[in-house]
Amino acid sequence: MAPVAATAILSPAPLLRRDWLRANGRRMGLRAPVGLALWLGSLHLHSLLSGVSPFPA
């Protein structure tokens, strides 16, 4: 079983463990900006597609 599979998806606990960070830090560092860009893109497309802005007025 992979060490990541045994942790909760949104748990910050693995970030505090040096062994996990050493093994998965590079991969996480590459995926985090891509996920952030997708999330921001979906927020900005939300009003175009649904007509309702997710941002406060």
Secondary structure, 3 states (H helix, E strand, C coil): CCCCCCCCCCCCHHHHCHHHHHHHHHHHHHHHHHHHHHHHHHHHHHHHHHCCCCCCC
